[in-house]
Amino acid sequence: MNSPASATVTGRLPVPGATLHHEVRGAAGPPLLLLAGGNSDAAVFEGLAPVLADDHRVIAYDPRGNSRSTLDGPPVDQRVEEHADDIRRLLDHLVPAGQRVRVFASCSGGLAALHFAGLHPERVEALVVHEPPALRLLPDAEEHLRLVDRVEETRRREGTGAAMAVLSALFGGRPAPELPEERDNTEFFLAHVLRPTTHHLPDLTTIAAGAARIAVAGGRASREQTVHRPARALAAYLDQQLVEFPGGHVGYVKWPREFAEVLRVTLAALPRRR
């Protein structure tokens, strides 16, 4: 392992049905796993990860099916449960047995992180989930899930550009921002990720049992957007105050240093399991 905090060591881990591309920065400090969501890959953290590597061993990876994390067979619909198992296998590979990790998880990565934490609470020291798209937590869930279905219908009829325009309703009508990425995963996301993740209902009872080590977060600039509302609903269920971060749904891209400072404070405030 290279010693400079900015150095990045990459690797590939075979898991059932896929091979995961992963990246590690920083040689010292507690392990911190960054989980991308949607059509993103580890490149979305290219601004945030080096800042956090000053005092953490930062791990990031491409979710299976995205960019360099290739599937063994043809594209298939993605399951939150399988992505949670990828987290377990990756940590088994990169983190010494018995060492707990800190986790920051964005968008659909938050759903996988919540599922993983529920199954393996002994592995998680602190978890910050940022705007997980758990639409089924909303009282008007059916309306938004019908929109997701329209996105898929539009993709089939008119292609990805038109489908993303329909999806923008979840983001206040704004087009998707340009994000750092190794490859364009939009087609795979629309066809195989969007519907399974937005229809996933987290196990609230299990999440509540581990709520002392979980913080639910949202973007200051996305307060009025539908994508922000499940985070607020989850925080309310856990009787927590939603933690606000700089920017919107992917504020860590535009404001990495400011985002990192809020993340450090939030992680430090969570109780430590003994």
N, C-alpha and C positions, 0 to 999 in steps of 0.2 A: 504494500500500500504506500503510495507516495505521501510525503509529509505535508506539503503546502496545502493550506485549506482550500485554495482555488483549484487544485488538481482534481481531475475527474478520472476515476477508474471504472471502466465499463465491463460488463459480463453478460453471459446468456445462460439462463437456467431452464432446462427442459422440465415441463410440468405436464400432467395429463391433458392432451389435446392441443398443446401450444408450447412455444418457447418464449420466455420472458426476457426482454432486454432490460437491464438495470444499470444504474449509475450510482457511484458513491463518491462523495466529496468530504474532505476533512478526516483527519486521523484520530482526533481526540474529542472528548465530550460525549454526552449521552446520545444514543441513536435516535434520529428523528426521521420518520418516514413521511414523504410527501406523496399524496395520492391525487393524480389527475382524474378528470372525469370527462364525460361526453366524448367528443372526437379528439381530445387533447392527448399528448404524450409527454414524456419527461422534459422535452424541450420547453414546455410552457413554464417551467420553473427555472429557466436559465438566468433570470434576474434574481429571484428569491433565494435559490439554493446556495450560491456563493456567499451571500450575506449571512445566512444561517450557519454556514460551515465554519465561521469564526469560532463558534462555541458548541457545535454539534457535529456528529458524524451523520451527514445527510444522505438519505437513500431515496432515490426516485426510480420509477420504471414506467415503461409504456404498458398500459392495460392490454390484456390479450386481444388480438385482432387489430390493434392500432399500431401503425408505423412498423417499428422493428420487432414487436412482439407477435410473431407470426403464428397463425393457426396451422395445425397439422393437416387439416382437411379444408373443405369448402366453407365459406362463411355461414355461420349459424347464429340464431338469436342468443344473446348473452344473458346469463343468469347472475344475479347479484350474489347468490350463494357460491357460485364457482369462482367469481372474482374474490370473494372473501377467502376462499381456500388458497387462491394464488398468493394473497397476503401472507397467510400462514407459511406456505412453502418458501416464499422469498425470505421471510424472517428466520425460518429454520436454517436457511442457507447462509445468511449474512450476519446474523446476530447470535452471540454465544448463548447456549441454553441457560435459562434462568434469568437472563437480563431483559428487563422490561423496556419498552420503547415509547417514545412520544410520537404522536401521529397528527398530521394536518391533512385533511381530506376535503377535496373540492367537488361539488356537484355530485354526479353519480358515484364518484369515489367515496363520498361520504356515506352512501348507502352500504357499500361494501365494507367500509370501516366499522360502521355500527354493527353490522352482522358479525364481523370478525370479533369485535370486542365483546359481543354477547356470548360467543362460543368460547373465547379464550381470554377471559378477564385477567388472568394471571400474566398475560403478555403485555398488557397495556398500562403504562404509567399515567398517561394523559392523552386525551383525544379531543381535537377541535374539528368539528364538522361545519363546513361553510356552504350554506344554501343547498343542502341535499334536495333533489327534486321529487320529494315524496308527496306527489299531488293528492294521493288518496287520504292524506291527513286533513284536507280542506273540506269545509261543509259543502262547497260547490264543486267537489271533485269531478263529478260526472261531466260537467260542462268543459272542464279543462282536458279531461281524458278524451272527450269527443274531438277536441281540437287536435290532440296528438294523432288520433285516427285519421283526421283530415290531412295532416302532414304526410302520413304514409300514402294515402290515396293520391295526393298531389304528386308525390315523388314518382309513383308508378305511371301517372298520366303525363306529367310535364317535366320531370327531372328534378335534380337536387336544388337548383337555384330557386325554382318556384316553391319547393317544399320548405326551404329555409325562410322564405318570405312569409309563409303561413306560420311557421314556428316563432317568428319574431314577436307575435302577440304575447308570448310568455315573458318577453323582455321589454315590455312597454312599446312595442312596435318598432324598436330599433333593430337595425341589421346586426348580425353577429360580428363582434370585433375581430380584427386581424390579430391572430395569436401566433407566437413562435411555435413552429411544429416541424417535425422531421418529414412528415408526409401529410397529404390531405386525406383525412379519414372521414370526410363528410358523408360519402355514400354508405360506408359501413355503419356509421353512427345512425343515420336515418333508417336504414333497412334493418339493423340488428341490435341497436342499443337503446334508442329513444323509447320505444314502446315498452319493452320489458322493464326498464328502470323506472319510468314514470308510473307504471302500474304496480310497482312493488310496494307493499305495505310493511314497514319495519315492525318488528316485534316490540311493541311499546313496553310491555311488562318487563322483558329482559333489559331493555335500554334503561328503564327507570331503576332497576336493581343496581346498575353501575353508574348512575347519574353523577355521583360525586367526582368522578374522574372525566366527565364529559362536559365540554362547553359547546353550545350551539351558536353559530356566528352568521352574520349577514353583512352585505355591503352597504355602506352609507348611501351610495349613489343608486342603489337598486331597491330602496325602501318601497317604492310605489309599484314595483314590478311583480307579476305573478310568481316568478321564480324565487322571489324572496319570501313569499308567504308560508311555505311549508316549514322553513327554519323558525319563523315566529311561532307557528303552531306547535312545533316540537318543543321549543323553549318553554312555552306556556304549559304544555303537558308536564314537563319536568319541573315546573315551578322555578324556572330560571329567568334571569334577565338576559335577553339576546345580546351577544357581544358584537359591537359594530366595528368593522374593519374599513380601512380606506378603500375608495373606489366602489365598483359594482360587483357583478357576479364573478369576475376574474380580476379583482383589484390588485392582486399580487403581480400581475404583469406590468401595469403602468406605475405602481407605487411599491416596488419591492422592499426598499429600506424602511419606509413607514409601515408597511404591512408586517415586516419581520419584527419590528419593535412591539407592535400590538400582539403579535403571536407569542413572542417571548414572555411578555407580561401575563398573557392569558394562560399559557402552559404553567408558569410558575405559581399561579393562583390556585390551580387545581390541587386537591388533596393527593397526597402520595399514599399508595397502598403499601402496607407493611406486612 
